[in-house]
Amino acid sequence: MYTRSITRTHRTAFLVAIDGSGSMAEEIRFRGRSTTKAEAVAAVANELLFELIERARRDDGVRDYYDIALVGYGGDDEVRSLLPGGEELLSVARLAERQPVLRTETVEHRLPDGRIALREITTPCWIGPRAAGQTPMCEALRRCRDLAAAWCARRENAQSFPPVVFNITDGEATDCDDGELRAVAAQIRALGTADGNVLLVNIHLAADEQGRTAFFPAADERPDGNRHARLLYDCASEMPAVFDEAIRAEKGPGALPPFRGMSYNASAAQLLTMLNIGSISIKTE
């Protein structure tokens, strides 16, 4: 299980649900400067899209190794696609054809002598930050469930590495209770291909009053002291062995699998790490 390499014949899918509720306007530190959670998440999501395109690029162009969905949720119980043109699912080759907005920003970096300097970088941007209203997380996960179910039902995907669903949030769902969220998460995890079940990774950006954290926790690291962290843990998938090496490289060689696909009280840097581990650890041919 979870051994199929990604090829044009056996592609996979990455579905990213992004919280755009009002609390995402809160400020955090990201790459040496103060920014909002919404801006940091948009920057990281754009980097993920760029990385996925570049990983699929070959001499003959960008190959269709995977399909991509970006589901935003926030506002007045609004769930919507964040992809160009509002399409719900795009192949990486079609995404590469869409010309992103180029944005220049100033970031801090450390010089060899230890001093901090500023430099300008230009990055492609397919999506922008959003922060308004409530947190219809359950409806967003239902949308991801339906997209994943349709993808897995296609004959050409039957033998492929299953989709990976990332849910990036800083708060609790406002459109369901804990039982409903557990139920839709279980429905997502029950989907799959011949190579394994769909993987659900929950990434939480909010601060914890006691400073507790979790990052790809093992069974003995289950965050029992916080109800919301425990809910995210229970809803997330156990990560297959194909991800163990990359996770241990971040947690330390003493970390023992199996690991759960979640983080709590995550920094923006950990967000990027989790997205990278979840999308890059799979072998591409």
N, C-alpha and C positions, 0 to 999 in steps of 0.2 A: 504493500500500500504506500501511496505517496512517493512512488519511484519514477513516474513518467517524466521524462525530460520535455521541455517546451520546444515544439517545432511548429512550422506552418501547418503541418497536418494535424498535430495535437497541440493546439493553443490552450491557454488558460485565460482567466478573467480576474481583474482586480476591481472591487466595488468599494468606494470610499464614501461613507456618510459623514457629513461635516456639520456640527452644531453651529448655527448662526443666530442663536438667541441673544437677548440683550446683555446677558452677563459676559458675553465674549468681548464686550467693549472694555473690560477691566484690563489694566496694564500689567505687563510682565517684563522681565529682562530677556532679551533675545539678541544674541550675537553682539553683546557689549553695549546695547542701547535699550532704552525703554520703548515699548511698543504695545499695542493691544493684543490680546489673545487671538482675535480675529485676523489681524494682520500677520501674526506669526504663523498661524495655521494656513492661511492663504499662501504665504511664501513657501512653506514646507510642501504643501500640495503641488504648487507649481514646480518645485524642484523634483518631486516624484514624477510628474508627468514628463519633464525634460529627461530625467534619467531613464525612464521606461522607453522613450523614443530612441535615445542614444544606444541603449542596450539592444534594441531591435535593428539598428542601422548596420547595413552591410554594403559591400561594393555595389550591389544592384539596387540599393535603396533601403527603405524601412520595411522590414518584413512583418507580416501579420502574425506575431507571436502571441498576442493577447488582446482581449477586449477590455475596455475601461468604462466605468461608470462613476460619476460624481453626483452624489445626492445631498443637497443642502436642506437643512431643516431649521425653522425659526419663524419669527414674525407671528402672524395670526394663524397659528396651526398650519403653516404653509410648508409643503414638501415639494421640492422642484429639482430638476436636473440643472447642474452648474456647467455642463459641457457646452461648447460652442454650438449655437443654434438650438439649444434646448433638447438635443437628442439624448435619449436615455442611455444608450450604449454605443460606443465607438470603437472600432478597431484601432490599434496603435498607428497603423499606416494612414488611416483617414484622419486621425488626430494630428499627425505630422503635417498633413496638407493644409490644416487651418493655421493661418498666420497669427501668432499671438501678439499681444501688445508688448513692446519692449519698455521696461521701466528701469531707470537709473536710480540707485540709492547709495547712500554713504554708510559704510560699515567700519567698525574698529578692527584693527589687526595688530598683532604684536610683532615688533621688529626684533632682529637677532640680539640686540643689546638690551631687550626687555622693555623698551619704551612702547607706548601705545600710539599708533598713527591712524589716520583716517584715509580711506580710499574709496573711490567710486566704482561700483560694479553695475553692469547691465544684465538684467535677467528677463527671460520671457515669461509673460503672465497670461495664463488662460482664464484664471478666475481672480476675483477681487474679494476683499474682506466684507463680511456681513455680520451685523450684530443688532438684532431687534426682536422684541417680543418674547414669546414662550418657547418651550423646548419639546416639540412633538416628536420625540425620539422613537416612540413605538411605531408611529406611522412611517417614519423613515426606514426603520428596520423591516417593516412589512414590504416597503417598496424594494428594498434590497433582496428580501426573500423571493419576491415575485420575479425579479430580474434574474436571480441565480437559478430559480426553478426553471424558467424558460431556457436559460443557457444550457443547463444540464440536460434538458429534454431533447436538445438537438442531436440528431444522429451523429453528426461529425464530431461532437464533443464527448461522446459516450466513454471513450478510453482516455480522456485527457486528465492532466492534473486538475483537481477541482478548484473552483473559484475561492479567492480569499476576500473576506469582507472586513473592512476596517471601520470602526465607529469612533469618531473623535469628538469628545464632548467635555464640557466643564461643569455640568450640572445634572440634576435629576430630571427624568421625563415628566412632563406636565400633562400628558394625554393618556396615562395609564397608571395602574398600580404595579407593585413588584411582581405579582403573579402573572399579569399580562405580559410584562417585559420578559420574564423567564420563558413564557410560552412561545413568544415569537422568536426568541433566541434559539430555543430548542428546535423550532421548525426550520430555521436556517441551518443549524448543525446537522439536521436529519437529511438534508439534501446531499447529493453527491454524484460522482461518476464511478466507473469501475475502479478508479485509482484511489478513491477515498472520499470522505465527506467534506462538505464545504467548511472552511475554517472561519471562525468569527473572532476578531481581535478587538477588544475594547480598550481605548486609550483615554484616560481622564486627566484633564489639565488643572483642575481646581486644587487649591491649597487645602491641607488638612490642619485643623487647629492644633493638634498634637504633633504635627510634623511627620506623621507616619507616611511611608511610601511603599509602593510595590512595583516591581519591574520584572515581567515574565516570571512571576513567583512559582516556586516549587510547592509541593503539597504542604510542607511544613511551614511555608510562608503565607498561607492563606490569611488575608487581612480580616480577622474576626472582630477586631475592635471597632470597625466602622461599618454601619449597615449598607451604605452605598457602595463602598469598596467591596464588601462581601457579595453584593448583588452583581457587580461587574465581573467579579471572579467566577461566580457560579454560571453566568451567562456565556462566558468566553469558552473557546475550544482549548482542549489540551493540544499542545503543539507537537506535530510529528517529529520523528528523529532527524529528518532532513534539516531542521532548523537548529538542532542542538549545538552544533559547533559555533554558529554565529552568535547564539544567545550566550554561551559560556565565554566567548571572547569578550563580551560586554560585562557579564556578571562576575567573571573570575573562574579559574580552572576548578575551584572547589565546589562550584554550583552543580547540583545533580538533577538531571531530568527525572520525570517529565516536568515540563514547564507549562504554565497556563498563559494563554494569549491575552494578557491584560496588563495595564499599568494603572497606578493610582497616585495622585499628587505628582504627575509627571511634569517634567520641564519641557520646554520647546525642543531642547536638544534630544531628550529621550523620545519625543514624538518622532523626530526625523529618524532616529535609530530604529524605532519599532517599525516604521514604514519601510525602511531599507531592508531590515531583516526579513520582514514578511513578503517582500517582493523580489529580493535579489538572491535569496538563498536557494531558489529553485533553479536547477540546471537548465540552461538554454543551449540548444544546438543549432 
